[in-house]
Amino acid sequence: MNYLTIENASKTFGEKTLFKDLNLSINEGDKIALVAKNGTGKSTLLKILNGEESVEGEQAKILFKKDINIAYLTQESQLLDELSVLDEALNSDSPQIKAIQLYEKAMLAKDQEAIQDAITKIEDLKAWDIEAKVKEILGKLKILNLDQKVKHLSGGQKKRLSLAKVLISNPDFLILDEPTNHLDLEMIEWLEEFLQQPNLTVFMVTHDRYFLERVCNIIIDLDERKLASFKGNYSEYLEKKASIQMTEQANLAKMKKLYSKELNWIRRQPKARGTKAKSRVDKFDEIKEKAHQNITQDEVEFVIQSERLGSKILEAYYVHKSFGDLKVLNDFYYKFKKGEKIGVVGPNGVGKSSFIKLLTQQIQPDEGKVVVGETVKFGIFAQDGLELSEDQRVIDVVRNIAEYIPLEKGMKLTATSLLEKFLFSRDQQQVYYSQLSGGEKRRLYLLTVLMQNPNFLILDEPTNDLDIVTLNVLEEYLRSFTGCLLIISHDRYFMDKIVDHIFILRPGGIIKDFNGNYSEFKLREKEFFPDKSTEKKKVVEVEPAPAPQKNIDNQKKLSYKDKHRMDEIEKLLAKNEKRKDEITEKFSDSSLSSDKMSELSKEMGILMSEIEDLEMEWMEIADKVSKN
């Protein structure tokens, strides 16, 4: 069944043509990914598919299947700040969710006729399990505090809530713009499985190449304003694309040879030409155009050299660090060696960003010490990016750092030439920062970090919003980088190509050093972190222990006063545990200042003390029963 068809569509942005005479057909069950360089119109095409943008061209058409339910995940969160997390997750046009909401309203109004109508609708739509589905999806994306206001969520949490919302809405057609951004590796692997459902139709933009490989069955390539479709996953797309480019190169070589021959002929002809001569002249013009085509293989070329790195680099001696109840590091000892390329992985909220801040001495450890060598020059690529004036031109961003970059053997590279090597043409260098796409801004930020000649690179989620062309060349540069490299990334493909070993962070400040890449670690994960859930389950099955607060017989023996106090304590404990979860989530925000971190740590300490006192009081009251 066809969901959407686009014919002969063109689109311009100012004087720039994004694409021309584009044709695209999307059928039920297709899993399609769009691959293109930053700034070529990926986001615009997604908006056209969602009906937000119109197409151009006299014969252009865009046809949607009638009554199709489309859900669109944008890169910018579009949530209502004053709603709770659960209410925003259910704020949808989904027929199933609306049926449940009608049922709840009818129940509150005690309207029996409305209740029966709602029940009939729910059964017709098979929507009774919607609540379980909502909680499952939110849980898998680690959104646990459902009563929290949206305005109190971090940027990453809002992105995950936006993703949860489109998945919960049960759409016919999913449009996803960089869905893996702000997800940890466990969430990404869950999302892969979710999207592989045969009844789901998906069109997405993503730089995650393992995700492309495992989810997609069609790759759409937007290049030189034209769209080409390739059946198969990412590896099959690469093979077919390479084959086409080889053919184009061979044809181009033949055309240039023919052009040379025709040029000699055309120069020998007299000015007055006959009919046959004119047809050959027309043919010559066609050959000339083809022969002067560029088979574009734009590449970012990294030529910047890092400064010399001495023998003493970075040393951590038995470092401990906690923020209230959250242990970031527990007795961490490590000496970095020249040329090491280390990946850092772990679930969101475990303290990866705090770990980086400790190593770079932005925050201090509770115990132990971090020693940085005299020759170390850090280059830090953070998640929050550049903070620039929107009306600053691209060329001025670079010139504010340096007019030229020194290279080997006394050579220099001007700011203009450097930008060209990063795919910013001379015209684009005059463009204002506000006019760049998200990926172009990230590419510019990466340039400003590298041009400072660091010898210890720290990259926090460097692949977000970068196109695959840029990523490929960045990978080649990093593989030849002679300094130290530390990468936090959820991009498994990127990590596998770059790192030689990884630090695995786990709750409780545990860090394991695995000698190998991420895929190798996944094969041996159970050796390092055995699954304790099975052992716990076996213990419970052999010797079940009912929770004391649910023991009705015991509560009947309590006085009214004691029973009332136990109820109060349980409510207070629930409130404190909820606040504890909120603070723990905030610790995962990489933009958190040291002062705010300290303030939250103090609050966490007070909370933990209160929780301990309340639990002791509850146990003392419960103990009265056992003594009677």
N, C-alpha and C positions, 0 to 999 in steps of 0.2 A: 504494500500500500504506500502510495506516494504522500509524503507529508508536506513537502515544499519544493518548488521549482523556480529557479531564476533563469531568465533568458536575456541575452544581449544587454546586460547591465553594465553601465559605466558609472564612475564616481570621481569627481574632482574635489580637491581641497585647496581653495585659492587658485593658484596657477599650476598646482601639482596634480597630475592625473594619478590616482591610486590604482585603478584598474579599468580595463576597457573591454567591452563585448564579452563580459563574463557569463558563463553558463554553469549551472549547478543544480543537481537533483539530489534530494535527501529522502530516503525511504525508511519505512518502519524497521527498527532493529539495527540500523546503521550505527556504527561507532566511528565517527569521523574526526580527524584532527587536522587543523590548519597549521601549516609550517610556512613561515615567512620571516624576512628580516624586520627588525624594529622600524617603525615609521612608514611601512608599506601599505597600511590600511587594515590590519587584522581586526582591531577593535571596531572600526567602521563597518566591516563586513558582519561582525556579530550583531551590531545594532540593526543592520538591515534585516537579518534573519529574525530578529525579535520584533520587527515592525516599527522600530524607533526612527529609522532613517529611510528615506525614499531612494529609489534608483534613478539614474539618468539615462537618456538615450531615447530616440524616437520609437524604436521597436522594443524597448525594454519592458519586461514583464516580471512580476513576482507573484506567484500563486501559492496560497496556503490551503491546506486541507481544512474544510469547514469544521468549526468547533474544536480545533486542536488546542490542547492545553500546553502552553510553553512556559518554562521556568528559566530565568536568565540570571546567572551568577556574574556580577560585574567585579572589577578589581576594587572599586570603592564601595564600602558598606552603605546600604540605604535602609537603615533601621530607625525605628521610633524610640528615642532615648528614654521616654517616660514609661514605656511598657516594661513589664517583667520579662525575663528571658523566655519563660514558657509561653506567655501571651504573645510575644513577638514571633516565636516559633510557629504558633498557630494562627498568626495573622496572615491568612492566605485565602485565595479564591478557589481552593481545592473543594470540589463537591463533597468529598468524604469529611473533611474538616468542618465544613459549613453544616453538614447534617448532624455531626456531634454537637456543635455549638447550639443548634436549634433544639436538640434534645435536652441539653443542660438548661436552656432558658425555660423550656416547657416544664421541666422538673421543678425549677425555682418558683414558677407561677402556679404549680399544681394544676395545670390545665390538661385533663385526661385525654381530650380529643387531640390536642397538639402533641402530647407525649406519644400517642399511638401512631400519628402521622410521621413523627420523627423516627420512631422505631422501624416503621415500614421502609422509610427512605434509607436508613442505616443498613437494613438487611439487604435492600436492593443493591446498594453500593458496596456491600461487604466491608463496612467501615468499623465494625466493633473492635478490631484490633489496632485502631489508629493510635490510641493512647500508648499502648505498649511499643508501637513502632516509633513514636515520637521520642519516648524515653530511651529506647535502644540507640537511635541515631545520635541524640544529644550525648549519651554516655560514651559512645564510640569516639566522638569528637572531643571528649573530656570537658563537656560543659555540664557541670554537676550542680551548681547552685541555681535552681530554676526560678527562685523568688527574687533573685538579684535584679536590680534595674539595669537596663541596657547601657545607660550612660556611665555606669561604673565599670564596664568591661574595658579591657585593654584592646589595642588595635587588632592584635592577633586573635583574641577571643571573639571580637565582632566579625572578623573574617570567617571564623569557624561557625559562628551562629548563622551567618548569611548562607554558608554552604548547607548547614543542617536544614535551614528553612526551605531551600529549593528541593532538597531530597525528600523532605517530609510532605511537600505539596503534591506528591505522586503525579508528576507531569507526564504527558505523552512524549514531550520533546525537551531535552535538557540542553541548554547552551551555557558552557562553562568557560570563563576567562581566567586562566591560571589557577585551577582548583587546588593544586597542591601547595601553593604558597601558605605559610603559617601553619602547616601541618607537620607533626613529627613523623618519623618513619613508620611507626606502628599505625598511625591514622591513615597514611598514604596506602599502606598495604591493605587495610580494611576497605578503603575507597575503591581500590582496584577491583576487589572482589564484588563490591556492591554494583559497580558500573558494568560488570561483565554479564549481568542478568540479560537474557535474550530478548525480553520484552521492552527494554529501555532503548530509546533512540537518543544519541548523544552527538553534539557538535562542540568541539572544544579547541582552545588554544592553550598549549602547555609546552614548556621547555624540557619537561621531565621525560627523558628518552626511554627509560625502563617502563614508565607509565604508558607511553605511546606504543611500545612493543607489546605490552601485555593486555591492553584494553582495546586498541583500535583495529578495525578491519579495512579502513580506507584512509589514506593520507592525501590531503589536498595541498598542493604546492602553489603558492602565490609568488611569482617571480617575473620581473619586467612587465608588470601590469597585466599579466596573463595567469589564468588558473589552469592547472593540470591535475588530473585525478589519478591516483595510483591505488589499485586494489592490493590489500595485504597490510601487514604491520610495518613498523618502522624499518626493520632490517631489509625487508623486501623493497620498500620504497627507496632505500639507499642504493640497492643494487640496480634497480630500474633507472633511477636518476643518473647514476654514473654511466650506465650504458647509453642513455640519450645524449649526455654531454660528450662522450667519446665520438658518437656519430656526428654530432654537430661540429665538433672540431675537425673531423675528417672532411665533411662537406664544405666547411669554411675554407680549408686549405685548397680544395678543388676549385672553389668559386674564385679565390684570389688569383689562382693560376690562369683561369679563364678571363678574369678581369684584366690581367696584364696583357694577354693576347688581344683582347678586344680594344684595349687602350691604344695599342700600336696601330690597329686598323683604323680606328676613328680619327686618329691624328693625320692619317694619310689621305683622308677623303677631302674632296673639294667642297667649297661652301654650298654650292647648289647641289642638292641631293635628290635622287629619284625616289619612287615609292618603295622599292626594295631597300634602298639605303636608309630611308626613314624608319622602317620597321626594325632594322638592325640597330639604329640609334636608340629607339625605344627599349629594345632588349638590353642594350648596353646600360641604360639607366637603371634597369631592374637588377642587372648583375652587380653594378656598382654599389647599390644599396645593400644587397646581401653580403657582398664581399667586405663591406666596412662595418658589418655588425660586430658587436663585442659579445663574446661568450662570457657573460659576467660571472666571475667567481670572486666577488669582493671578499677581501680578507682583512681583518684587523691585524696589523703587523706591529708586534711589540719589539722595540729596539732598545728599551731603557735598561741600563746596567745598574745593578745594585752595588752599594758601597761595600768596602772590605769588612769582613766579619772576623773578629779575633777568636782565640781558642776558648775563652770564657764567654758563654752566651747567656743563658738563663737557667738559674738553679733554684729549685723549690725544696726546702728542707722541712719535712714533717709538718706540713701546713694544715691547720685546722681552721674552719670558718663556718659559723652558723648565723642564721638570722632567726632568732627565736627558736621555734621548733624545727625549722628547716636547716638541715646540715648540708652544706655545699661541698665541703672537703673534710675528710677525716684521715689525718696522718698521711698526707700526700707528699711523696718524695720523688723527684725526677730531675735529671740534668740533661738539658737539650744539647744535641750535637749538630754540627754544621751539616747542612744539606738534608736534614730530616723533613719529611712531609707527613704531618700527623692530622688525621681526621678526628673530630669530636662529635660523638653521637649520644643521644639520650632523649627520654621523653620530655615534652614541654613542661616547664616548671621545676625541673630537676636542678637547675642552676648553671646552665652552660654559659650564659652571658656573665654571670658573677664569677665563674671560673676564669674567664678571659680578663676581667677587671682585676682580679687578684694577681694574675701573672704579669700584667702591665702596670701594677702598683697604683691603679686608680682607687682601689680600696685595700685596706690592710687586713692581714690575717689575725685571728684571735690568738693563735699560737703558731710557733715556727716562723720562718722567714723566707722571703723571695729576694734573690740577688740577681741583678741585671748587669751584664758585662758592659764595659765602657764603650765598646765599639758598636753596640746594638742600636740600630735605628728602626723603630717600629713603623710599619705602615698598616693602619687599621681601617678596614672597609666594614662599616657598621650597617645594621639593618635600616636605621632611620635616614641614611643618605645625607646629601648636601643640604645645608640651610643657606639658600641664596635668594637674592632679590629677584623677583619674577621678571623685572625689566632689564636684567643684565644679559648682555650678549654672550654667546658661547665662547667666542675668541677672548673676551675680557675675563671670563672665568679662569682660563688657562694663563693668560698674561699676568693676572694678579698673583699667580704662584711663581712664574718665571717667564722671561721673554724667550729663552732658549734652554735646551737641555744638553749638558755635556755628554759626549759619547766617548768611546775608546779612541786612542791615538789622536787626541786633541780635536776631534771633530765635534760639530755642534748641530743641533736640530732646532729649528725655529718652532714657535708655538703653532704657527699656521701649518707647517709640514707635519708636526706631531698629530694635530687634529685630523689631517687628511688620512694619516695612517690608521686612525680610529674611525674611519668611514664618515667623518664630518667634512663634506665638500666645502669649497670656499664660500659658496652661497649660503650653505647651512651654518657656517661659522658666524654669520651676521644675524642669525635668527635669535630671538629672545628665548631665555631659559623656559619661560612659561609655555612656549609653543612646541617644546619637545615632547615626544611620547614618554611614557613611563620607562620603557626600555632604554631609550636614548639618554634619559637623565641618569640611569644607572651606569650606562657605558661611560658617560662624561665623568661621573663620580669615580669610577674605577681608574680612569686616566689620571685624575688629580691625585689619587693615592700613589699610583706607580711612578709618576713623574718626580716624586720626592726622593727617589732612589733608596727605598727601604731595603734592609738586609734581613729583616724578620717580619714577614707578612702574616697578618691575622685577618682572615676573611670570614665574616659572620653572614651566612646565607648569601653568598655572592651571586648565585645563579638566578635569584628571583628577578623576573621580568627581562632577563637578557635573552636574545634570540639564539637559535642553535648555531648560526654562523659565528657569532661572537664567542659563544661558549667553546666551540671547537678550537679556535685559535688561542683563547685564554688558557685552555688545557695544555696546549703545546708550549706556551710560554711558561706556565707553572712547572711543567715537567723538566724544563731546562733551567729553572731558577736555582741559583747556587746557594742562596741563603736558607734560613729556616722558614717553614710554612706551617701554619696552624689553621685548619678549616673547620668551621661549624657549618654543616649542610645537611639538608634532608634529601638532596639529589644523589641517589645511589650510583647512578651512571658516572656522574662527575667524580664522586669519591673513589670509585673503583679505578678510574683512569689515573688519578693523581697520587693518592696517599699510599705510603708503604706500611704504615700501621695506624691503629686507631685507639683513642681513649674512649672507653664506654662508661658513661656516667649513669649511676643508679641512685635511687633515693637512699638517704642515710650517709651521703658523702662518699659512697663507694666508687672508686675508679679502677677499672681493669685495663691493662695495656695489652692489646691483641696484635700480634705480628702478622699482618695481612690486611686485605681490603674489606669492605663492608659485606660483600657477597660471601666471601670466605668465612667471615665471622658468623653470618646467619646459619651456615651449614653446621657450625660447631657451637651455636649459642647455648644449647642445653648443657654442654660440658662446663661452661663458665657460670651460668645462672640456671641451676636445676629448677624445674617448676614445682613449687612448694604446695600448690593448690591440691594436687592429688594426695599428698601425704596428709594434709589437714583433713581432707574429706574422709580418708580411711579412719582417722582417729575419731572423728565425729560419728561415723557409722558403728564403730565398735563400742564406744562409750559416750552416748549422747548426753549433753549437759544443757537442759533448758535454761534460758535467760531468767535471772531472778525477778526482773521487773514484770515478767509475764506470768509469774506463779500466783494464780488467783487464791489458792488455799492459804499461802503465806500472808497475802495482803489482807485476807479476812480476819486474821489474828491480830492485826495492827490496830492501834487506837485511831480514831478519826483524825486526831492531830498529826500523828506520825504519817498516816496515809496521805493526808493533804500536803505535808512537807515533802514526801517522796515525789508526788506529782509536780510540785514546784521545782524541785531539783532537776527532774527529767527535762522540764521545759527550759530551764536555765542552761543545762548541759547542751541541749539541741541548739540553742541560740549561740552559745560560745563556740561550739564545733562549726557552726555555719560561718561565723566570723573568722575562725581559724582558717577555713578553706578559702575565704575571700582574700585573706592576707597572703596565703601561700600562692594563690594565682597571681597576685600583684608582684611577687618576687620574680616571676618569669618575664616581666616587662623589662626589656633591655634598656629602655630610656629612663628607668628609675634612677633618680639622683641619690647620691650617698646620704644626704640629709634625710630624705624621705625613707630610704632603706633603714637608717638608724631609728627613725621614729616608729616605723612598722615593727622593727625588731623588739623595741621596748614594749609595744602593745602586745606582741605575740608572747613575750615573757610573762606579762601580767595575766593574759588569757590562760596560759598553761598552768600557772599557779592556781587560778580560780577553778579550772577544770579538775585539778588534782584534789583541792579542798572539797569540792562538791561531791566528787566520787567517794571520798573518804566518809563524808557525812551520810551519803546514801547507804554505804556498806554498814555503817554503825547502826542505822535504823533497821536495816535488813537483819542484822545480827541479833536483834532483840527477839526475833521470831525463833531463831535456831536455839536460843537459850531457854525459851518457854517450854 
